[in-house]
Amino acid sequence: MAADATKPRGKLWSWLDERVGLADLEKLAKKKQIPVHRHMVWYYLGGMTLFLFVIQVMSGILLLLYYRPSAEEAYESVQFLMAEVQFGWLVRSIHAWSSNLMIFTLFVHLFSVLMLKAYRPPREITWFSGMGLLGLALGFGFTGYLLPWNELAFFATKVGTEIPGVIPLVGPFFRRLLRGGDEVTGATLTRFYGIHVAILPALTMLALGLHLFMVQKHGMSTPPGVERQGGEKRVMPFFPNFFLRDLVGWLSAVAALAALAAYFPVELGQKADPFQPAPIGIKPEWYFMFMFQTLKYLPAEILWIEGEILGVLGFGLGGLFLLMVPFLDRRTARGEPSQLFAWIGIGIIGYILVLTYLGYTVSPTK
């Protein structure tokens, strides 16, 4: 399709338009509109999360040029990267900080969608794919944590892979599947590396493609409270108006990442030694802390059932509950006012914040 005759284009534009259809893409970008209301600030979180994911991919590719996925060489390869490769320490710090910021924005995005009821029909599949992306992001964090093969990562992974092992019947199988054996060894490192750089990226691209397609198909959701107000609905073109605002947020994220990486570089620590006892105060990453702390608070037995088993099953049911929210919140689906699931979301947020705070400030004993 040729470009609009009223807008002269250069030879490069015409050449690309004939082959990839730039004019069609331009029309699509101009057609998309964003609702304008007092809650629209939450719309920027999805794009911010996507941008941080791109930073993860780019910095991860640079790290792969030097990383060697074996128990004998992993630690030394990271050490060489940080000490000898020009700006290697900076790339690794940006990768680590962007991972944390991506998961943070993903959590905030999830709960903003929950609070604004953007999971209403016909956006159920958008919600499902978003929940899947959250699970994949947590998988990235869990598998990537072990790759430096340092002391903290080794023992935290050992504790983390013990947790699914308590699930009745299938627990031991899942633990062996994760570890590549009965213990955390070099086989575990190699397995986590394969999952981190091949399996999870492939699944993420599929889920992300579905998620972006559904967002494009159904557009941005307007909160029920705004819809009930009636009146003329204000909109903003996605391109260039909304896109330029998104771009300002991305540039701010780059500045924040550069500052965090420069002033708070990620340390490597001591090399893992499986024959040494675990150091005192081993803790998981902050996004797993509320689950870790919950399991620590549970008694050894609850109604003749092991406490950890109930805890793991409870988190599994909690995740299933969140996944099925579009079908459970029937009143909102029918267009009736309902705040029940908004209050449930507030309760979940409060629980996560309190348990995470306790995990970093209190050390209870079971």
Number of C-alpha atoms within 10 A of each C-alpha: 12 13 17 9 7 6 7 10 12 8 9 8 15 17 13 12 18 13 9 11 16 18 18 14 12 12 11 13 16 14 11 16 17 19 19 14 13 9 13 14 9 13 18 18 20 17 17 21 23 16 21 25 19 14 19 18 15 13 19 18 13 14 18 11 9 15 21 19 22 20 20 11 14 23 23 16 18 24 20 15 21 20 12 11 13 10 12 19 23 20 21 22 23 26 24 22 21 27 21 17 18 23 20 15 19 23 18 17 22 19 17 18 19 21 18 17 25 21 22 25 16 13 19 18 17 23 24 20 21 23 20 17 20 18 14 18 19 15 16 20 19 22 22 19 21 24 24 28 27 20 20 23 26 25 23 19 19 18 16 17 20 19 18 20 19 21 19 10 9 11 16 16 15 18 22 17 14 23 23 18 13 13 16 20 17 17 17 26 25 20 18 25 19 14 18 21 17 11 12 17 16 13 14 19 12 13 20 18 13 17 20 15 13 18 16 13 11 12 15 16 19 18 19 17 11 13 11 11 9 8 8 6 12 10 12 13 16 19 18 12 13 15 15 12 13 20 15 11 17 19 12 12 17 17 12 16 21 19 13 17 21 14 9 11 18 18 11 17 14 13 18 19 13 13 6 8 8 16 9 6 9 13 19 22 14 15 17 16 20 22 18 21 21 19 19 18 16 16 11 14 12 12 6 7 10 14 19 22 21 17 21 19 16 12 13 11 12 13 13 12 13 16 18 14 18 23 15 13 17 13 13 20 17 10 13 11 12 15 14 11 17 16 12 13 18 14 12 14 14 12 14 18 14 12 19 21 15 16 21 14 9 11 12 10 6 9
